[in-house]
Amino acid sequence: MSRRHLRLRIDYDPFYKGKRMKLRGKELTEIPIGIFNLTELEILDMSPQRESCLNFRLMEVPREIRKLSNLRVLCLDTNDLTDIPTEVCFLRNLERLSISNNLLTSLPSEFTQLQKLKSLHMANNYFDTIPLEVCNLEGLEFLDASDNKIRSIPEEIGFLTQLVTLGLLYNFLERLPDGMCKCVRLRSLWLGKNKLQSLPRNFGRLRELDWTDYQNSSNLEGNPLKHPPIDIARKGPEEIANYFQLNDEIDSWQEDDEDEDQSGTSLPMTNGSF
């Protein structure tokens, strides 16, 4: 397919406000190599959408993708990708990357080079943690890691101080790191359908969290929460903070009582006889 013919397929994306190319069907198994010479592209969508297209999936990302230096949006959802090649990490202008619904377990170490990335969709894969490479994307505002195999989150999640939305639904989390409480700009935090029994003591610092019932609000349902109990957690960050503050005060009182008991009130022993 000639470059001229390929250029005729470029359209304008009104949402992302840029030059876009969409690949569908058999093109995903035999990608026209000339596409990677269209350096003016800003949005590249290689995600099958219609049910009839699901028989044709991308098995690997062509390494020539590194030539598209002006890409701001890259969509690779719903393919059969088992890894993301290092070459994707040379797309330094990327702001949105969608890799959901694949077979991924890790990301390349060079992923940290994507410092302009603001939105990362990595749901429905096989990650067992949030990769450290993601935690070093300090400009990230949106992260969806729902429906993976995540059992733990590194303390370094606290580096994501610009994060506004974090999706962790349908994983295997038993605890959250204290570092998460540094993400004080969080407004939506989806933690439902995990195995959480407690929240970090400083969870109440996340005062921007929206605890209402509409679609984009935060969620804790489906966890065996004990500290705080789910009925308190449902009331939001302020009540969670009050719960832990009260528990700290009770612990302090108990420690004072124990100190008094240990000091005792008996008279000191003397060498004299009774």
Secondary structure, 3 states (H helix, E strand, C coil): CCHHHHHHCCEEECCCCEEEEECCHHHHCCCCHHHHHCCCCCEEECCCCCHHHCCCCCCCCCHHHHHCCCCCEEECCCCCCCCCCHHHHHCCCCCEEECCCCCCCCCCHHHHHCCCCCEEECCCCCCCECCHHHHCCCCCCEEECCCCCCCECCHHHHHCCCCCEEECCCCCCCCCCHHHHHCCCCCEEECCCCCCCECCCCHHHCCCCCCCCCCCCCECCCCCCEECEHHHHCCCHHHHHHHHHHHHHHHHHHHHHHHHHHHCCCCCCCCCCC
